[in-house]
Amino acid sequence: MNGITEYIRTGTLPGDLKQAHKVRVQAACFTLIGGHLYKRSFTGPYLRCLGHSEAQYVLAELHEGICGNHSGGRSLAHRAHSQGYYWPTMKKDAAAYVKNCDKCQKHAPIPHMPSATLKSISSP
């Protein structure tokens, strides 16, 4: 997102032609408002683009904050998106955050399925 921000702010492109074309195409979906990068949403309002540390804080607040409900990875990413935030690796980061949550791992339902498929044994 730094390349997109730099392109929108100053108009400078990377030296590689393929990378420059990629940045130019992606920058059409973004805008700068008050020094912050926003992504244009298809149906909703502008989505604020976050860096890694800000994204981790948002995930922590939505997952275990005052209104958090220790939801799963997909629903956590959807909640962050519906709250007006965006970063390129939302789904992957949300799933990783839920997997590292100690309370979610302790109190998760235990699946009662065997670890391998069952094989039938015929009697002699």
Secondary structure, 3 states (H helix, E strand, C coil): CHHHHHHHHHCCCCCCHHHHHHHHHHHHHEEEECCEEEECCCCCCCEEECCHHHHHHHHHHHHHCCCCCCCCHHHHHHHHHHCCEECCCHHHHHHHHHHHCHHHHHHCCCCCCCCCCCCCCCCC
